[in-house]
Amino acid sequence: MAKKGKIPKKIAGVKLSKAVRKPAEKLIAKAQTPEGRRVLAAGLAMAASVLATRSTPKPADTPPPVPPVPPVPPEAPVPPVPPRAPTSPPDGMGAHMVDPGAIADAVGKAASAFIDGFFNKRR
């Protein structure tokens, strides 16, 4: 014969009273028989089918399908506007004025070249 099932007095730190343990031990003893195993298997199968029917959505619960949105073709990027060179206003004779910044840059480069040549003597 199978070993008699015993339930401990404490499970996970919770004390079980004798009124709970005695009927549970009788139920475990019945579950260890072949008939008890069939009853347990049938009960588990019924519980699984109930859970499966509850978890599947009903047709009324599902929202109506949304039609797909047609793709939008990409737009061509707008080319950047090239920067225009600053135009100086023409003087009274019809010729354009000279840019003072360009003159200052040219004088600075010439002065740098002169000083480098003066202090860096070549042998």
All heavy atoms as an XYZ file, in Angstrom:
882
protein
N       0.842     -1.173      0.000
C       0.000      0.000      0.000
C       0.885      1.233      0.000
O       2.022      1.222      0.451
C      -0.888     -0.013      1.243
C      -1.847      1.119      1.275
S      -3.429      0.484      1.772
C      -4.317      1.956      1.784
N       0.335      2.320     -0.484
C       1.097      3.571     -0.595
C       1.288      4.203      0.773
O       0.525      3.962      1.705
C       0.350      4.537     -1.511
N       2.316      5.017      0.855
C       2.625      5.697      2.095
C       1.544      6.730      2.387
O       1.079      7.437      1.509
C       3.990      6.368      1.953
C       4.528      6.967      3.204
C       5.922      7.519      2.941
C       6.443      8.206      4.176
N       7.757      8.786      3.928
N       1.159      6.822      3.659
C       0.107      7.739      4.056
C       0.648      9.166      4.005
O       1.756      9.433      4.470
C      -0.372      7.396      5.474
C      -1.601      8.125      5.896
C      -2.072      7.632      7.241
C      -3.304      8.387      7.673
N      -3.713      8.024      9.015
N      -0.134     10.092      3.414
C       0.310     11.478      3.280
C       0.176     12.223      4.591
O      -0.833     12.133      5.286
N       1.185     12.930      4.974
C       1.174     13.729      6.190
C       1.436     15.176      5.812
O       2.318     15.467      5.006
C       2.270     13.280      7.164
C       1.997     11.979      7.831
C       1.042     12.198      8.967
C       0.935     10.929      9.786
N       0.128     11.123     10.953
N       0.693     16.089      6.384
C       0.872     17.514      6.155
C       1.577     18.077      7.381
O       1.161     17.811      8.508
C      -0.479     18.216      5.929
C      -1.141     17.653      4.666
C      -0.298     19.710      5.808
C      -2.484     18.253      4.357
N       2.619     18.871      7.207
C       3.326     19.441      8.356
C       2.465     20.471      9.084
O       1.510     21.024      8.528
C       4.566     20.092      7.738
C       4.228     20.294      6.314
C       3.249     19.238      5.937
N       2.827     20.748     10.335
C       2.055     21.709     11.138
C       2.244     23.133     10.634
O       1.342     23.955     10.753
C       2.454     21.625     12.610
C       2.007     20.370     13.282
C       2.363     20.397     14.753
C       1.900     19.109     15.428
N       2.188     19.138     16.858
N       3.410     23.424     10.079
C       3.683     24.762      9.545
C       4.084     24.643      8.086
O       4.935     23.823      7.733
C       4.801     25.459     10.324
C       4.386     26.002     11.650
C       5.491     26.859     12.230
C       5.015     27.518     13.506
N       6.025     28.428     14.057
N       3.495     25.508      7.260
C       3.857     25.590      5.847
C       4.148     27.054      5.556
O       3.276     27.915      5.732
C       2.726     25.078      4.927
C       2.471     23.595      5.190
C       3.085     25.301      3.465
C       1.347     23.006      4.398
N       5.371     27.333      5.136
C       5.828     28.702      4.820
C       5.605     29.633      6.002
O       5.185     30.773      5.832
C       5.135     29.223      3.576
N       5.821     29.133      7.205
C       5.706     29.970      8.387
C       4.288     30.167      8.888
O       4.062     30.878      9.858
N       3.310     29.523      8.243
C       1.909     29.653      8.658
C       1.502     28.350      9.325
O       1.642     27.265      8.748
C       0.997     29.941      7.441
C      -0.458     30.007      7.858
C       1.421     31.222      6.754
N       0.988     28.448     10.530
C       0.572     27.260     11.262
C      -0.803     26.815     10.784
O      -1.736     27.619     10.688
C       0.535     27.547     12.764
C       0.208     26.327     13.576
C       0.204     26.608     15.048
C      -0.173     25.313     15.763
N      -0.414     25.529     17.169
N      -0.915     25.514     10.475
C      -2.194     24.942     10.052
C      -2.814     24.222     11.246
O      -2.164     23.442     11.936
C      -1.982     23.956      8.901
C      -1.375     24.528      7.618
C      -1.119     23.416      6.618
C      -2.292     25.570      7.021
N      -4.090     24.467     11.454
C      -4.764     23.824     12.587
C      -5.039     22.358     12.266
O      -5.011     21.927     11.116
C      -6.068     24.547     12.910
O      -6.976     24.386     11.843
N      -5.326     21.605     13.317
C      -5.615     20.189     13.161
C      -6.901     19.992     12.366
O      -7.035     19.031     11.606
C      -5.748     19.530     14.540
C      -5.771     18.018     14.479
C      -5.877     17.430     15.859
C      -4.510     17.002     16.321
N      -4.546     16.246     17.575
N      -7.851     20.944     12.487
C      -9.114     20.860     11.745
C      -8.877     20.961     10.237
O      -9.685     20.458      9.444
C     -10.062     21.963     12.217
N      -7.808     21.600      9.815
C      -7.493     21.712      8.381
C      -6.651     20.528      7.935
O      -6.851     19.974      6.853
C      -6.755     23.048      8.108
C      -6.265     23.131      6.682
C      -7.647     24.235      8.438
N      -5.698     20.108      8.780
C      -4.770     19.061      8.384
C      -5.420     17.687      8.269
O      -5.114     16.938      7.344
C      -3.611     18.985      9.390
C      -2.619     20.115      9.221
C      -1.402     19.945     10.114
N      -1.768     20.256     11.510
C      -1.482     19.494     12.544
N      -0.817     18.378     12.382
N      -1.853     19.835     13.759
N      -6.321     17.330      9.166
C      -6.920     15.981      9.150
C      -7.734     15.726      7.874
O      -7.541     14.701      7.221
C      -7.772     15.764     10.402
C      -6.979     15.650     11.683
C      -6.075     14.446     11.631
C      -5.244     14.371     12.919
N      -4.272     13.312     12.896
N      -8.668     16.634      7.456
C      -9.391     16.369      6.201
C      -8.462     16.387      4.984
O      -8.664     15.631      4.030
C     -10.413     17.496      6.117
C     -10.540     18.030      7.492
C      -9.237     17.774      8.161
N      -7.413     17.234      5.020
C      -6.481     17.291      3.898
C      -5.694     15.988      3.792
O      -5.422     15.513      2.685
C      -5.543     18.479      4.064
N      -5.350     15.379      4.921
C      -4.635     14.105      4.896
C      -5.519     12.995      4.325
O      -5.046     12.139      3.586
C      -4.142     13.747      6.297
C      -2.977     14.609      6.758
C      -2.578     14.346      8.205
O      -3.233     13.530      8.880
O      -1.608     14.981      8.660
N      -6.822     13.024      4.652
C      -7.750     12.028      4.092
C      -7.881     12.219      2.579
O      -7.944     11.244      1.825
C      -9.117     12.142      4.765
C      -9.139     11.662      6.191
C     -10.515     11.797      6.787
C     -10.521     11.395      8.259
N     -11.834     11.555      8.885
N      -7.904     13.479      2.133
C      -8.013     13.766      0.697
C      -6.757     13.295     -0.034
O      -6.843     12.725     -1.124
C      -8.229     15.266      0.492
C      -8.455     15.738     -0.927
C      -9.733     15.124     -1.488
C      -8.537     17.248     -0.982
N      -5.599     13.486      0.576
C      -4.355     13.023     -0.039
C      -4.345     11.504     -0.120
O      -3.916     10.917     -1.117
C      -3.139     13.553      0.756
C      -3.009     15.069      0.555
C      -1.851     12.851      0.332
C      -1.962     15.722      1.439
N      -4.837     10.847      0.900
C      -4.882      9.378      0.888
C      -5.792      8.878     -0.225
O      -5.481      7.894     -0.904
C      -5.355      8.860      2.238
N      -6.933      9.543     -0.455
C      -7.834      9.144     -1.548
C      -7.211      9.444     -2.906
O      -7.426      8.706     -3.872
C      -9.166      9.883     -1.431
C     -10.041      9.364     -0.328
C     -11.374     10.082     -0.324
C     -12.221      9.613      0.848
N     -13.504     10.312      0.907
N      -6.436     10.531     -3.015
C      -5.831     10.913     -4.295
C      -4.719      9.953     -4.701
O      -4.359      9.900     -5.870
C      -5.273     12.325     -4.202
N      -4.210      9.165     -3.775
C      -3.138      8.237     -4.106
C      -3.653      6.925     -4.678
O      -2.860      6.077     -5.071
C      -2.271      7.994     -2.866
C      -1.444      9.207     -2.494
C      -0.602      8.986     -1.253
O      -0.766      7.982     -0.550
N       0.292      9.918     -0.996
N      -4.959      6.762     -4.786
C      -5.537      5.565     -5.406
C      -5.725      5.825     -6.895
O      -5.776      6.980     -7.327
C      -6.891      5.226     -4.757
O      -7.807      6.284     -5.015
C      -6.748      5.009     -3.258
N      -5.853      4.757     -7.695
C      -6.062      4.965     -9.141
C      -7.352      5.747     -9.437
O      -7.362      6.593    -10.332
C      -6.140      3.547     -9.708
C      -5.419      2.689     -8.731
C      -5.611      3.328     -7.398
N      -8.403      5.489     -8.698
C      -9.657      6.224     -8.912
C      -9.481      7.703     -8.548
O      -9.982      8.586     -9.234
C     -10.780      5.595     -8.069
C     -12.133      6.225     -8.261
C     -12.662      6.082     -9.682
O     -12.361      5.094    -10.361
O     -13.401      6.992    -10.114
N      -8.751      7.949     -7.474
C      -8.507      9.337     -7.066
C      -7.685     10.098     -8.100
O      -7.913     11.288     -8.350
N      -6.752      9.428     -8.732
C      -5.931     10.069     -9.776
C      -6.781     10.428    -10.987
O      -6.609     11.491    -11.572
C      -4.792      9.149    -10.172
C      -3.737      9.040     -9.097
C      -2.527      8.265     -9.577
N      -1.599      8.105     -8.468
C      -1.121      6.954     -8.053
N      -1.470      5.833     -8.653
N      -0.283      6.914     -7.042
N      -7.713      9.556    -11.339
C      -8.617      9.851    -12.468
C      -9.500     11.046    -12.162
O      -9.721     11.908    -13.008
C      -9.468      8.631    -12.809
C      -8.734      7.643    -13.662
C      -9.652      6.531    -14.142
N      -9.028      5.295    -13.672
C      -9.599      4.364    -12.954
N     -10.862      4.436    -12.630
N      -8.928      3.302    -12.575
N      -9.997     11.110    -10.923
C     -10.860     12.230    -10.534
C     -10.055     13.546    -10.560
O     -10.537     14.576    -11.039
C     -11.471     11.979     -9.137
C     -12.161     13.215     -8.614
C     -12.439     10.809     -9.190
N      -8.826     13.494    -10.042
C      -7.987     14.689    -10.067
C      -7.661     15.125    -11.500
O      -7.689     16.319    -11.827
C      -6.688     14.453     -9.307
C      -6.767     14.533     -7.792
C      -5.429     14.152     -7.181
C      -7.152     15.926     -7.354
N      -7.372     14.173    -12.380
C      -7.062     14.501    -13.771
C      -8.276     15.127    -14.453
O      -8.149     16.093    -15.200
C      -6.604     13.260    -14.517
N      -9.465     14.577    -14.187
C     -10.675     15.138    -14.790
C     -10.941     16.550    -14.265
O     -11.321     17.453    -15.023
C     -11.871     14.232    -14.500
N     -10.728     16.756    -12.977
C     -10.930     18.090    -12.398
C      -9.952     19.114    -12.966
O     -10.323     20.252    -13.259
N      -8.693     18.704    -13.120
C      -7.705     19.613    -13.704
C      -8.019     19.933    -15.165
O      -7.833     21.072    -15.613
C      -6.298     19.026    -13.583
C      -5.716     18.986    -12.170
C      -4.393     18.227    -12.164
C      -5.525     20.390    -11.632
N      -8.521     18.939    -15.904
C      -8.885     19.175    -17.300
C     -10.052     20.152    -17.396
O     -10.067     21.039    -18.261
C      -9.223     17.856    -17.988
N     -11.055     20.009    -16.508
C     -12.195     20.936    -16.519
C     -11.738     22.350    -16.161
O     -12.175     23.329    -16.774
C     -13.281     20.461    -15.553
C     -14.091     19.296    -16.066
S     -15.557     18.942    -15.091
C     -14.861     18.488    -13.529
N     -10.871     22.465    -15.175
C     -10.384     23.785    -14.776
C      -9.591     24.441    -15.910
O      -9.723     25.649    -16.167
C      -9.519     23.674    -13.530
N      -8.788     23.663    -16.620
C      -8.017     24.207    -17.732
C      -8.929     24.667    -18.868
O      -8.691     25.704    -19.485
C      -7.030     23.166    -18.241
N     -10.002     23.904    -19.135
C     -10.907     24.307    -20.217
C     -11.667     25.580    -19.848
O     -11.905     26.438    -20.687
C     -11.884     23.185    -20.566
O     -12.766     22.961    -19.481
N     -12.040     25.724    -18.571
C     -12.721     26.952    -18.136
C     -11.787     28.152    -18.270
O     -12.185     29.218    -18.759
C     -13.236     26.798    -16.688
C     -13.683     28.128    -16.126
C     -14.376     25.794    -16.635
N     -10.551     27.984    -17.860
C      -9.591     29.088    -17.989
C      -9.327     29.435    -19.449
O      -9.167     30.608    -19.795
C      -8.280     28.732    -17.294
C      -8.305     28.737    -15.768
C      -6.975     28.238    -15.220
C      -8.601     30.132    -15.245
N      -9.300     28.426    -20.302
C      -9.049     28.690    -21.721
C     -10.210     29.446    -22.354
O     -10.003     30.347    -23.168
C      -8.805     27.380    -22.463
N     -11.436     29.098    -21.986
C     -12.584     29.802    -22.577
C     -12.705     31.216    -22.041
O     -13.160     32.113    -22.741
C     -13.900     29.044    -22.327
O     -14.067     28.857    -20.925
C     -13.909     27.718    -23.042
N     -12.286     31.435    -20.805
C     -12.352     32.789    -20.251
C     -11.277     33.695    -20.833
O     -11.466     34.894    -20.956
C     -12.207     32.755    -18.732
C     -13.423     32.270    -18.029
C     -13.250     32.380    -16.543
N     -14.402     31.844    -15.831
C     -14.459     31.676    -14.531
N     -13.414     31.987    -13.791
N     -15.528     31.190    -13.960
N     -10.117     33.147    -21.165
C      -9.013     33.976    -21.642
C      -9.133     34.328    -23.120
O      -8.550     35.299    -23.562
C      -7.681     33.287    -21.385
O      -7.604     32.099    -22.147
N      -9.887     33.549    -23.916
C     -10.050     33.888    -25.326
C     -11.109     34.977    -25.462
O     -12.166     34.903    -24.841
C     -10.471     32.655    -26.154
O     -11.635     32.070    -25.559
C      -9.369     31.639    -26.249
N     -10.844     36.020    -26.260
C     -11.815     37.101    -26.398
C     -13.040     36.648    -27.203
O     -12.944     35.837    -28.116
C     -11.039     38.185    -27.144
C      -9.957     37.461    -27.854
C      -9.636     36.258    -27.011
N     -14.167     37.174    -26.824
C     -15.395     36.864    -27.537
C     -15.468     37.758    -28.774
O     -14.874     38.828    -28.808
C     -16.590     37.115    -26.632
C     -16.615     36.192    -25.424
C     -17.782     36.512    -24.535
C     -17.741     35.649    -23.283
N     -18.774     36.008    -22.337
N     -16.235     37.348    -29.800
C     -16.340     38.177    -31.007
C     -16.887     39.580    -30.717
O     -16.521     40.531    -31.373
C     -17.281     37.396    -31.914
C     -17.198     35.994    -31.437
C     -16.892     36.063    -29.974
N     -17.747     39.735    -29.724
C     -18.295     41.048    -29.413
C     -17.247     41.921    -28.724
O     -17.309     43.144    -28.801
C     -19.522     40.906    -28.521
N     -16.273     41.296    -28.041
C     -15.254     42.050    -27.328
C     -14.152     42.567    -28.249
O     -13.480     43.532    -27.930
C     -14.610     41.182    -26.244
C     -15.600     40.836    -25.140
O     -16.643     41.499    -25.070
O     -15.305     39.909    -24.370
N     -13.966     41.923    -29.387
C     -12.880     42.326    -30.268
C     -13.303     43.554    -31.076
O     -14.431     43.639    -31.568
C     -12.509     41.194    -31.240
O     -13.667     40.827    -31.981
C     -11.978     39.993    -30.486
N     -12.417     44.524    -31.218
C     -12.757     45.699    -32.017
C     -12.783     45.355    -33.498
O     -12.140     44.395    -33.936
C     -11.625     46.675    -31.707
C     -10.494     45.819    -31.286
C     -11.116     44.616    -30.621
N     -13.534     46.112    -34.296
C     -13.573     45.818    -35.728
C     -12.200     46.068    -36.352
O     -11.439     46.919    -35.881
C     -14.608     46.808    -36.270
C     -14.670     47.899    -35.257
C     -14.350     47.262    -33.941
N     -11.867     45.329    -37.391
C     -10.553     45.508    -37.999
C     -10.443     46.882    -38.658
O     -11.390     47.394    -39.232
C     -10.468     44.383    -39.033
C     -11.877     44.011    -39.308
C     -12.651     44.289    -38.047
N      -9.268     47.454    -38.546
C      -9.008     48.765    -39.130
C      -8.396     48.550    -40.508
O      -7.440     47.768    -40.649
C      -8.036     49.561    -38.232
C      -7.715     50.909    -38.830
C      -8.617     49.703    -36.840
N      -8.932     49.218    -41.538
C      -8.337     49.026    -42.867
C      -6.929     49.599    -42.899
O      -6.633     50.586    -42.232
C      -9.273     49.811    -43.796
C      -9.977     50.781    -42.922
C     -10.058     50.135    -41.564
N      -6.048     48.981    -43.667
C      -4.670     49.470    -43.706
C      -4.583     50.831    -44.386
O      -5.338     51.141    -45.296
C      -3.925     48.401    -44.506
C      -4.978     47.734    -45.318
C      -6.247     47.805    -44.506
N      -3.658     51.625    -43.927
C      -3.441     52.954    -44.495
C      -2.481     52.814    -45.661
O      -1.419     52.197    -45.521
C      -2.854     53.902    -43.421
C      -2.584     55.273    -43.989
C      -3.778     53.972    -42.226
N      -2.842     53.359    -46.837
C      -1.926     53.223    -47.974
C      -0.647     54.017    -47.714
O      -0.673     55.065    -47.073
C      -2.707     53.822    -49.145
C      -3.741     54.688    -48.530
C      -4.045     54.090    -47.187
N       0.474     53.513    -48.194
C       1.734     54.215    -47.952
C       1.790     55.539    -48.713
O       1.253     55.672    -49.808
C       2.793     53.238    -48.449
C       2.088     52.369    -49.417
C       0.654     52.287    -48.950
N       2.434     56.486    -48.107
C       2.591     57.802    -48.728
C       3.960     57.837    -49.391
O       4.964     57.520    -48.749
C       2.478     58.910    -47.650
C       2.686     60.275    -48.268
C       1.147     58.820    -46.948
N       4.019     58.203    -50.679
C       5.337     58.245    -51.318
C       6.190     59.339    -50.696
O       5.686     60.388    -50.292
C       5.020     58.557    -52.784
C       3.664     59.167    -52.771
C       2.951     58.607    -51.583
N       7.483     59.098    -50.591
C       8.346     60.114    -49.977
C       8.452     61.344    -50.867
O       8.430     61.258    -52.085
C       9.688     59.403    -49.839
C       9.651     58.328    -50.869
C       8.207     57.926    -51.011
N       8.553     62.477    -50.213
C       8.709     63.719    -50.953
C      10.190     63.959    -51.210
O      11.037     63.615    -50.402
C       8.132     64.879    -50.144
C       6.642     64.777    -49.941
C       6.109     65.961    -49.152
O       6.838     66.950    -48.971
O       4.960     65.888    -48.717
N      10.474     64.574    -52.355
C      11.856     64.893    -52.694
C      12.345     65.996    -51.771
O      11.603     66.938    -51.474
C      11.956     65.337    -54.148
N      13.569     65.881    -51.281
C      14.067     66.931    -50.391
C      14.257     68.233    -51.162
O      14.619     68.246    -52.330
C      15.396     66.384    -49.885
C      15.807     65.372    -50.903
C      14.540     64.827    -51.488
N      14.003     69.305    -50.487
C      14.170     70.617    -51.090
C      15.658     70.951    -51.069
O      16.290     70.898    -50.008
C      13.362     71.678    -50.305
C      13.568     73.050    -50.891
C      11.897     71.298    -50.265
N      16.241     71.260    -52.245
C      17.672     71.559    -52.242
C      17.927     72.853    -51.485
O      17.135     73.789    -51.546
C      18.028     71.690    -53.721
C      16.739     72.005    -54.396
C      15.665     71.356    -53.568
N      19.046     72.917    -50.769
C      19.334     74.144    -50.037
C      19.664     75.285    -50.997
O      20.211     75.086    -52.078
C      20.543     73.777    -49.180
C      21.174     72.636    -49.890
C      20.060     71.903    -50.580
N      19.304     76.448    -50.570
C      19.576     77.626    -51.382
C      21.045     77.993    -51.204
O      21.502     78.169    -50.069
C      18.664     78.797    -50.951
C      18.968     80.050    -51.756
C      17.207     78.403    -51.069
N      21.814     78.072    -52.309
C      23.228     78.408    -52.155
C      23.363     79.853    -51.675
O      22.616     80.730    -52.089
C      23.804     78.220    -53.559
C      22.641     78.327    -54.471
C      21.449     77.869    -53.693
N      24.315     80.059    -50.773
C      24.485     81.438    -50.294
C      25.033     82.326    -51.414
O      25.888     81.916    -52.192
C      25.485     81.296    -49.148
C      26.213     80.025    -49.433
C      25.235     79.143    -50.147
N      24.492     83.497    -51.476
C      24.951     84.437    -52.497
C      26.107     85.258    -51.938
O      26.128     85.594    -50.758
C      23.824     85.373    -52.916
C      22.715     84.631    -53.662
C      21.738     85.567    -54.287
N      21.012     86.294    -53.238
C      20.322     87.400    -53.440
N      20.262     87.925    -54.641
N      19.689     87.984    -52.462
N      27.046     85.541    -52.798
C      28.175     86.372    -52.394
C      27.664     87.789    -52.140
O      26.818     88.294    -52.878
C      29.237     86.384    -53.484
N      28.145     88.406    -51.078
C      27.663     89.758    -50.816
C      28.113     90.706    -51.927
O      29.254     90.677    -52.371
C      28.306     90.130    -49.486
C      29.474     89.221    -49.352
C      29.123     87.977    -50.107
N      27.189     91.441    -52.386
C      27.511     92.412    -53.438
C      27.617     93.781    -52.810
O      26.772     94.179    -52.011
C      26.418     92.416    -54.515
O      25.174     92.717    -53.905
C      26.330     91.062    -55.208
N      28.675     94.434    -53.147
C      28.829     95.796    -52.640
C      28.157     96.749    -53.627
O      28.155     96.516    -54.835
C      30.305     96.132    -52.456
O      31.019     95.846    -53.639
N      27.580     97.769    -53.103
C      26.892     98.693    -54.014
C      27.893     99.379    -54.951
O      29.024     99.659    -54.569
C      26.238     99.699    -53.078
C      27.009     99.613    -51.814
C      27.537     98.222    -51.727
N      27.490     99.591    -56.162
C      28.410    100.244    -57.104
C      28.643    101.711    -56.720
O      27.775    102.350    -56.157
C      27.703    100.133    -58.442
C      26.275     99.939    -58.111
C      26.229     99.269    -56.758
N      29.860    102.161    -57.006
C      30.119    103.575    -56.742
C      29.546    104.407    -57.890
O      28.952    103.875    -58.814
C      31.614    103.841    -56.545
C      32.439    103.459    -57.747
O      31.852    102.972    -58.722
O      33.660    103.633    -57.700
N      29.765    105.675    -57.866
C      29.159    106.552    -58.858
C      29.650    106.307    -60.264
O      28.986    106.653    -61.238
N      30.806    105.680    -60.456
C      31.382    105.497    -61.786
C      30.928    104.192    -62.437
O      31.301    103.901    -63.541
C      32.903    105.491    -61.696
C      33.461    106.763    -61.101
S      32.899    108.210    -61.991
C      34.102    108.300    -63.247
N      30.151    103.394    -61.725
C      29.688    102.140    -62.306
C      30.565    100.960    -61.916
O      30.227     99.822    -62.194
N      31.707    101.185    -61.257
C      32.564    100.106    -60.805
C      32.159     99.720    -59.382
O      31.637    100.519    -58.636
C      34.018    100.545    -60.839
N      32.395     98.473    -59.011
C      32.053     98.017    -57.670
C      33.091     98.472    -56.676
O      34.263     98.640    -57.002
C      31.926     96.484    -57.641
C      30.737     95.988    -58.416
N      29.467     96.068    -57.945
C      30.644     95.412    -59.638
C      28.627     95.562    -58.830
N      29.332     95.149    -59.872
N      32.665     98.626    -55.430
C      33.580     99.026    -54.367
C      34.425     97.824    -53.950
O      34.014     96.682    -54.092
C      32.804     99.553    -53.157
C      32.074    100.833    -53.444
S      31.066    101.412    -52.091
C      32.150    101.420    -50.739
N      35.585     98.060    -53.399
C      36.493     97.011    -52.956
C      36.109     96.615    -51.533
O      35.786     97.452    -50.697
C      37.945     97.506    -53.019
C      38.903     96.420    -52.571
C      38.281     97.966    -54.427
N      36.174     95.305    -51.269
C      35.828     94.791    -49.946
C      36.947     95.127    -48.965
O      38.092     94.703    -49.158
C      35.609     93.288    -50.030
C      35.123     92.689    -48.739
O      34.639     93.429    -47.870
O      35.212     91.458    -48.604
N      36.674     95.892    -47.884
C      37.744     96.234    -46.942
C      38.273     95.020    -46.187
O      39.446     94.985    -45.795
C      37.091     97.232    -45.992
C      35.663     97.308    -46.323
C      35.436     96.565    -47.588
N      37.450     93.995    -45.952
C      37.921     92.786    -45.265
C      38.954     92.043    -46.078
O      39.933     91.501    -45.547
N      38.770     92.008    -47.404
C      39.729     91.324    -48.266
C      41.059     92.062    -48.255
O      42.135     91.445    -48.298
C      39.177     91.223    -49.679
N      40.991     93.398    -48.234
C      42.234     94.186    -48.198
C      42.976     93.926    -46.889
O      44.200     93.728    -46.877
C      41.927     95.688    -48.371
C      41.394     95.934    -49.770
C      43.171     96.534    -48.117
C      40.909     97.343    -50.003
N      42.254     93.891    -45.766
C      42.891     93.656    -44.466
C      43.524     92.278    -44.419
O      44.625     92.106    -43.878
C      41.868     93.820    -43.348
N      42.861     91.266    -44.992
C      43.429     89.915    -45.025
C      44.707     89.883    -45.858
O      45.709     89.255    -45.477
C      42.417     88.918    -45.594
C      41.269     88.646    -44.637
O      41.433     88.884    -43.419
O      40.199     88.175    -45.111
N      44.693     90.542    -46.995
C      45.873     90.538    -47.865
C      47.046     91.240    -47.192
O      48.199     90.776    -47.277
C      45.541     91.202    -49.199
N      46.785     92.380    -46.527
C      47.861     93.098    -45.839
C      48.402     92.251    -44.690
O      49.618     92.183    -44.461
C      47.347     94.472    -45.343
C      48.363     95.128    -44.413
C      47.047     95.391    -46.516
N      47.515     91.572    -43.958
C      47.967     90.717    -42.854
C      48.833     89.581    -43.330
O      49.852     89.237    -42.704
N      48.466     88.939    -44.446
C      49.277     87.847    -44.992
C      50.642     88.355    -45.442
O      51.665     87.700    -45.237
C      48.545     87.182    -46.158
C      47.376     86.342    -45.726
C      46.673     85.718    -46.928
C      45.428     84.969    -46.508
N      44.687     84.436    -47.652
N      50.645     89.519    -46.072
C      51.920     90.073    -46.542
C      52.816     90.416    -45.351
O      54.037     90.162    -45.392
C      51.669     91.306    -47.403
N      52.231     90.983    -44.282
C      53.031     91.337    -43.103
C      53.571     90.082    -42.427
O      54.729     90.049    -41.983
C      52.187     92.153    -42.136
N      52.774     89.041    -42.357
C      53.234     87.788    -41.745
C      54.379     87.186    -42.544
O      55.371     86.703    -41.981
C      52.082     86.780    -41.670
O      51.106     87.210    -40.780
N      54.251     87.209    -43.867
C      55.309     86.662    -44.705
C      56.599     87.476    -44.550
O      57.704     86.915    -44.526
C      54.860     86.634    -46.161
N      56.484     88.804    -44.459
C      57.666     89.656    -44.300
C      58.364     89.393    -42.980
O      59.594     89.246    -42.917
C      57.258     91.131    -44.406
C      58.374     92.074    -44.157
C      59.344     92.304    -45.128
C      58.503     92.736    -42.943
C      60.398     93.169    -44.905
C      59.552     93.603    -42.714
C      60.503     93.826    -43.693
N      57.583     89.312    -41.890
C      58.172     89.099    -40.567
C      58.800     87.718    -40.474
O      59.908     87.564    -39.929
C      57.111     89.315    -39.466
C      56.727     90.802    -39.434
C      57.612     88.864    -38.110
C      55.587     91.121    -38.520
N      58.124     86.695    -41.043
C      58.691     85.336    -41.031
C      59.999     85.309    -41.811
O      60.988     84.680    -41.400
C      57.699     84.332    -41.622
C      56.522     84.040    -40.716
O      56.624     84.290    -39.485
O      55.502     83.536    -41.230
N      60.020     85.985    -42.936
C      61.256     86.018    -43.741
C      62.356     86.808    -43.066
O      63.537     86.502    -43.239
N      62.007     87.833    -42.332
C      63.002     88.685    -41.678
C      63.649     87.979    -40.492
O      64.864     88.043    -40.315
C      62.349     89.991    -41.238
C      63.303     91.000    -40.691
C      64.114     91.740    -41.539
C      63.428     91.198    -39.322
C      64.987     92.674    -41.039
C      64.303     92.122    -38.826
C      65.094     92.864    -39.682
N      62.808     87.329    -39.650
C      63.357     86.700    -38.452
C      63.832     85.260    -38.685
O      64.629     84.760    -37.906
C      62.316     86.719    -37.320
C      62.102     88.091    -36.761
C      60.908     88.752    -36.980
C      63.081     88.714    -36.021
C      60.707     90.016    -36.454
C      62.883     89.985    -35.500
C      61.691     90.644    -35.722
N      63.368     84.636    -39.702
C      63.813     83.266    -40.002
C      64.815     83.345    -41.160
O      64.486     83.145    -42.316
C      62.637     82.355    -40.378
C      61.662     82.170    -39.244
O      62.050     82.264    -38.086
N      60.414     81.900    -39.576
N      66.035     83.651    -40.820
C      67.078     83.817    -41.844
C      67.429     82.473    -42.433
O      67.568     81.477    -41.744
C      68.308     84.469    -41.253
C      68.088     85.863    -40.775
C      69.352     86.436    -40.206
C      69.095     87.839    -39.691
N      70.296     88.419    -39.110
N      67.604     82.460    -43.721
C      68.017     81.222    -44.400
C      69.532     81.197    -44.515
O      70.170     82.201    -44.767
C      67.400     81.166    -45.793
C      65.903     81.066    -45.733
C      65.333     80.925    -47.089
N      63.882     80.978    -47.012
C      63.089     80.908    -48.042
N      63.588     80.799    -49.247
N      61.801     80.945    -47.891
N      70.119     80.119    -44.399
C      71.576     80.017    -44.455
C      72.052     79.553    -45.766
O      71.538     78.978    -46.574
C      72.064     79.048    -43.395
C      71.774     79.575    -42.038
C      72.298     78.599    -41.018
N      71.795     79.046    -39.725
C      72.000     78.429    -38.639
N      72.704     77.327    -38.623
N      71.546     78.865    -37.514
